[in-house]
Amino acid sequence: MDHSLLLDPLPLTALILSSLALLLWALLRPRSSGLKDEPPLVRSSPAFPFVPFIGPAIEFGKSPVLMAKRCYEDYGPVFTVPIANQRLTFLIGPEAQEPFCRATDEVLSQPEVYGFMKPVFGPNVVYDASRKDRMVQFQSMAHGLRTSRLRGYVSKIETETRAFLKDWGEEGTVDLLESLSDLTILTASRCLHGDDVRENLYREVSKLYHDLDQGVTPLSVFLPNAPTRAHANRDRARIKMVELFSGVIKERREDPSRGGDGTDILSIFMDVKYKDGRDITNEEVTGLLIALLFAGQHTSCITSTWTSLFIAKDRNIMRRVIEEQNSIFRDGDEGEGENGKQVNDDEPMDMDKVNKMELLHNCMREALRLCPPLILLMRKAMKDMPVEANGTKYTIPKGDTVMISPSVGMRLPSVFKDPDTFDPDRYSDPRNEHKASGPYAYLGFGGGMHSCMGQNFAFLQVKAILSVIFREYEVELAAEDGEMPNIDYEAMVVGPKGDCRVRYKRRKFKGKAAKKEE
């Protein structure tokens, strides 16, 4: 054997390691776009000073919100974080956030960054649809969520809530996040899917939705079709969901009366026609229903949980909320109501009453400001994009992933006074802090062209549920230290992390609840 042909193992190992290091550096090194006026590049992280070219990536993975806040303080309202071969450009604060919110799809596009949801929603639905088809789908969603239809949802939500609370009994302790998660999907199913689905297929739909929901993990963002158990369950659940709703659609077409009063959004989706005359398919109808449920389920249950916890922690605000409820639902025990008539607390809720709940509305706004479920909103820059903030002009290069962080932007002391304090009065006259810094200071439901079209339904759903709960029960935090749970920034949709339990006790004299709170 010619030993001269054998390689020394030590130099070979060194060669492999150095090659891997060079490859890693090539992939992860901070990249400049070459533009003279590009945003400042975040090249290092003080939390990881010994890994300068991957430090920002580690910091971002650990907590995007804390990283964005730190970079805002170090670099200003516009900055770029290089991660692997991607550039993430952040826009923080009302002025910087404005071009993000106002940009058209031709400048900042959603499908390129949210394409990982295709296995959940299915083909040709929302982000996988052509622009023309997507516009038709969004128009049908908006039609189903317009005010005239929302009026019909109030009694459905109240009925579901009262039926749900029968299991609570006279007093006890519940995990509010778990309870409100169950109640949110019950009320959403009644309004979105219709009476026939809610009454006959709810358990199956709920189980399938759970598998779909669990099929969206951090890995899904980068490898949506990776061969994992969660993805396999997700794919099976979507197929079963299509089969289930195809059966419902077939039965409704044969017997329209099965759709009940016809106010549910499934009825609207069934009648969609595209611009070229095509009928919507059953698979696409199912995908739109899944998309709506995804958009609302987490955000509504998380928002109702935070709102309830903040109110329960502050006895003064709780007293005021009950006073407001009593002024809207005047109880006979308290004397005469409006126009000299005694009004019973069992009087049904309607849209006009929900619209009068100004303090509860502002409590919900404030909970969303402090604890938004979506901590990052993303778009892909389809062309170079000019941005100006604090007197400096920048150009965001084509190809960058552009982000805003409601979690950071809505806690700026320059925008909201005492930004870490729960203060629902900041939205009332004469303060109006959410308007003082421009239209894009408050991002509870996003802003601009792509603001959440379901926000009116969300306000209605959460306020109606909490109105019933607070009128029926006295509620207080059950945590031994009396403190609020932390914010779970590790979750895909960010909610509370910790003790969400509350103690409740049925009110005996609802009309005098405000006095009892004192």
GUBASE-389851 format. One line per 10 residues: number of its first residue (from 1); for each residue z, y, x of C-alpha. Coordinates in steps of 0.25 Angstrom, whole numbers. Layout:
NUM> Z/Y/X | ...
//
This chain:
1> 0/0/0 | -4/14/5 | 10/21/4 | 3/34/7 | -2/34/-7 | 12/34/-13 | 18/48/-17 | 32/51/-13 | 40/51/-26 | 48/64/-22
11> 36/73/-20 | 30/67/-33 | 42/70/-41 | 42/84/-36 | 28/85/-39 | 29/81/-53 | 42/90/-56 | 35/102/-50 | 22/99/-58 | 31/98/-71
21> 38/111/-67 | 25/118/-65 | 20/113/-78 | 33/117/-85 | 32/131/-79 | 17/132/-83 | 21/129/-98 | 34/137/-99 | 33/149/-89 | 33/162/-96
31> 19/166/-100 | 14/180/-101 | 2/183/-110 | -4/193/-100 | -3/205/-110 | 3/217/-104 | 11/221/-116 | 15/207/-120 | 30/205/-124 | 40/203/-113
41> 41/189/-109 | 54/181/-109 | 54/174/-96 | 68/170/-94 | 81/167/-102 | 95/171/-97 | 100/159/-104 | 92/150/-95 | 90/158/-82 | 87/146/-74
51> 74/142/-82 | 67/155/-82 | 54/150/-88 | 59/141/-99 | 72/149/-101 | 67/156/-113 | 61/143/-119 | 75/137/-118 | 82/149/-124 | 72/149/-136
61> 74/134/-138 | 89/136/-138 | 89/148/-148 | 77/157/-151 | 85/167/-158 | 95/169/-147 | 83/170/-137 | 75/180/-146 | 88/189/-147 | 90/188/-132
71> 76/191/-129 | 76/203/-139 | 87/209/-131 | 81/207/-118 | 66/209/-121 | 65/217/-133 | 59/214/-147 | 46/208/-142 | 46/197/-131 | 40/183/-128
81> 46/170/-125 | 38/160/-117 | 41/146/-121 | 32/134/-115 | 18/139/-117 | 21/148/-129 | 25/163/-130 | 35/167/-141 | 35/182/-143 | 47/187/-151
91> 47/200/-160 | 61/204/-163 | 65/216/-172 | 58/224/-183 | 48/231/-175 | 43/219/-167 | 44/209/-179 | 35/218/-188 | 21/214/-181 | 26/199/-183
101> 28/201/-198 | 16/209/-200 | 6/201/-192 | -5/194/-199 | -8/179/-197 | -20/183/-188 | -10/189/-179 | 2/181/-180 | 0/167/-186 | 10/157/-192
111> 2/143/-192 | 2/143/-177 | 17/143/-176 | 21/135/-189 | 11/124/-188 | 22/114/-185 | 25/114/-200 | 11/108/-204 | 17/93/-204 | 28/98/-214
121> 19/107/-223 | 6/98/-222 | -8/102/-219 | -14/115/-224 | -1/121/-228 | 4/134/-224 | 3/135/-208 | -7/124/-208 | -16/130/-219 | -28/139/-216
131> -25/154/-218 | -32/154/-231 | -25/142/-237 | -11/147/-231 | -13/160/-239 | -15/153/-252 | -3/144/-249 | 6/156/-246 | 0/163/-259 | 4/151/-267
141> 18/151/-261 | 20/166/-264 | 15/164/-278 | 26/154/-280 | 37/163/-275 | 33/175/-282 | 44/182/-290 | 39/178/-304 | 41/163/-299 | 54/166/-292
151> 60/170/-305 | 58/156/-311 | 65/150/-299 | 79/157/-301 | 84/148/-312 | 79/135/-304 | 87/139/-292 | 99/143/-300 | 98/129/-308 | 97/121/-295
161> 108/129/-289 | 118/127/-300 | 114/112/-301 | 117/111/-286 | 130/117/-287 | 135/107/-297 | 138/98/-285 | 147/108/-279 | 158/107/-289 | 169/117/-290
171> 172/119/-275 | 169/113/-262 | 162/114/-248 | 148/113/-245 | 139/115/-233 | 131/127/-238 | 118/124/-230 | 117/110/-235 | 120/114/-250 | 110/126/-250
181> 100/118/-243 | 100/108/-254 | 100/118/-265 | 89/126/-258 | 79/115/-258 | 83/111/-273 | 80/125/-278 | 68/126/-269 | 63/113/-275 | 65/117/-289
191> 57/130/-287 | 46/126/-277 | 44/111/-282 | 47/112/-297 | 56/105/-306 | 49/92/-306 | 50/90/-291 | 64/96/-291 | 69/86/-302 | 62/74/-298
201> 58/74/-283 | 68/83/-276 | 75/73/-268 | 62/67/-263 | 57/81/-260 | 70/85/-253 | 70/73/-244 | 56/75/-240 | 58/90/-237 | 70/86/-228
211> 61/77/-220 | 51/88/-219 | 61/98/-215 | 67/89/-204 | 53/87/-199 | 53/101/-193 | 60/101/-180 | 59/110/-168 | 50/99/-162 | 41/101/-174
221> 37/115/-170 | 31/110/-157 | 27/96/-161 | 26/95/-176 | 20/81/-176 | 29/75/-165 | 32/60/-169 | 47/62/-173 | 54/56/-184 | 56/70/-191
231> 41/73/-190 | 38/59/-196 | 48/61/-208 | 42/75/-210 | 28/69/-211 | 32/58/-220 | 40/68/-229 | 28/78/-230 | 19/66/-235 | 29/62/-245
241> 31/76/-250 | 16/77/-252 | 16/64/-260 | 27/69/-268 | 22/82/-272 | 8/77/-274 | 14/68/-285 | 21/80/-291 | 8/88/-291 | 0/77/-297
251> 11/76/-308 | 11/91/-311 | -4/92/-312 | -4/81/-322 | 7/87/-330 | 10/102/-326 | 23/102/-334 | 29/93/-323 | 29/106/-315 | 40/112/-324
261> 39/127/-326 | 28/128/-315 | 36/139/-307 | 37/130/-295 | 29/132/-282 | 23/118/-282 | 16/122/-295 | 9/134/-288 | 5/126/-276 | -1/116/-284
271> -11/126/-289 | -15/132/-276 | -30/134/-273 | -35/138/-259 | -46/149/-258 | -57/139/-256 | -53/132/-269 | -46/120/-264 | -34/115/-271 | -21/114/-264
281> -18/99/-260 | -5/92/-264 | -1/91/-249 | -3/106/-248 | 6/109/-260 | 17/100/-254 | 15/107/-241 | 17/121/-247 | 30/116/-255 | 35/110/-242
291> 32/124/-235 | 39/132/-245 | 51/122/-245 | 52/123/-230 | 51/138/-230 | 62/140/-240 | 72/128/-239 | 78/131/-226 | 78/146/-226 | 84/147/-240
301> 95/137/-238 | 99/143/-225 | 98/157/-230 | 107/153/-243 | 117/146/-233 | 118/158/-224 | 119/168/-236 | 130/160/-242 | 138/159/-230 | 137/173/-226
311> 142/177/-240 | 153/167/-240 | 158/172/-227 | 159/187/-231 | 168/187/-244 | 165/202/-246 | 150/198/-247 | 153/186/-256 | 161/195/-265 | 149/205/-266
321> 139/193/-269 | 148/188/-280 | 149/202/-286 | 134/203/-286 | 132/190/-292 | 142/194/-303 | 135/207/-306 | 122/199/-308 | 128/187/-316 | 139/194/-324
331> 149/184/-328 | 156/185/-342 | 170/184/-335 | 167/197/-328 | 165/205/-341 | 152/211/-347 | 139/210/-339 | 127/219/-340 | 124/225/-354 | 138/222/-358
341> 135/207/-359 | 143/196/-353 | 134/188/-344 | 138/174/-340 | 137/169/-326 | 129/157/-330 | 117/167/-334 | 105/161/-326 | 100/168/-314 | 87/175/-314
351> 78/183/-304 | 84/196/-308 | 98/191/-305 | 94/186/-292 | 87/199/-288 | 100/206/-291 | 107/198/-280 | 106/209/-269 | 118/206/-261 | 115/191/-261
361> 100/195/-257 | 105/203/-245 | 115/192/-241 | 103/183/-240 | 95/193/-232 | 107/195/-223 | 108/180/-221 | 94/179/-218 | 95/190/-208 | 106/184/-200
371> 102/169/-201 | 87/168/-204 | 82/154/-205 | 70/157/-197 | 74/162/-184 | 59/163/-178 | 46/167/-185 | 34/164/-178 | 19/167/-177 | 8/165/-167
381> 1/177/-162 | -14/175/-165 | -18/188/-157 | -12/198/-148 | -1/205/-156 | 4/219/-153 | 19/222/-156 | 27/234/-154 | 43/235/-153 | 52/245/-148
391> 41/254/-143 | 34/243/-135 | 21/237/-138 | 18/222/-135 | 6/213/-137 | 10/198/-141 | -1/189/-136 | -10/180/-144 | -3/166/-144 | 11/170/-144
401> 21/165/-154 | 27/177/-160 | 41/176/-166 | 51/185/-173 | 66/180/-175 | 72/185/-188 | 86/180/-182 | 85/190/-170 | 77/201/-177 | 87/202/-189
411> 99/203/-180 | 95/215/-172 | 106/226/-173 | 95/236/-172 | 90/231/-186 | 102/226/-193 | 116/232/-191 | 127/222/-187 | 116/211/-187 | 125/199/-186
421> 133/203/-198 | 130/198/-212 | 128/211/-220 | 120/209/-233 | 121/224/-236 | 112/228/-224 | 100/226/-234 | 105/235/-245 | 103/250/-246 | 105/259/-239
431> 106/250/-226 | 93/241/-228 | 94/237/-214 | 83/227/-216 | 73/238/-219 | 78/249/-209 | 71/243/-197 | 58/240/-204 | 52/229/-213 | 53/218/-202
441> 68/219/-198 | 72/209/-208 | 66/195/-207 | 74/186/-216 | 61/181/-222 | 51/185/-211 | 43/197/-214 | 29/202/-216 | 17/194/-219 | 24/181/-217
451> 38/184/-223 | 43/172/-231 | 36/172/-245 | 48/164/-250 | 59/174/-248 | 60/179/-262 | 62/164/-266 | 72/162/-255 | 80/175/-260 | 80/170/-274
461> 84/155/-270 | 95/159/-261 | 101/170/-270 | 100/161/-283 | 107/150/-276 | 118/158/-270 | 120/166/-282 | 124/153/-290 | 133/148/-279 | 140/161/-277
471> 142/163/-292 | 147/148/-293 | 156/147/-281 | 165/154/-272 | 160/151/-258 | 166/153/-244 | 163/147/-230 | 170/134/-227 | 169/135/-212 | 183/134/-206
481> 181/146/-197 | 174/154/-208 | 162/157/-200 | 147/156/-203 | 139/144/-197 | 130/147/-185 | 115/149/-185 | 107/136/-182 | 97/142/-172 | 93/128/-168
491> 87/124/-182 | 72/126/-186 | 77/134/-198 | 89/141/-194 | 102/140/-203 | 117/139/-201 | 123/130/-191 | 138/126/-194 | 147/126/-206 | 140/130/-218
501> 150/125/-228 | 156/134/-239 | 167/131/-249 | 165/134/-263 | 173/135/-276 | 167/138/-290 | 170/151/-295 | 179/151/-308 | 176/165/-313 | 162/169/-308
511> 162/182/-314 | 174/186/-306 | 169/180/-293 | 167/194/-287 | 182/197/-289 | 186/183/-284 | 178/185/-271 | 187/198/-268
//
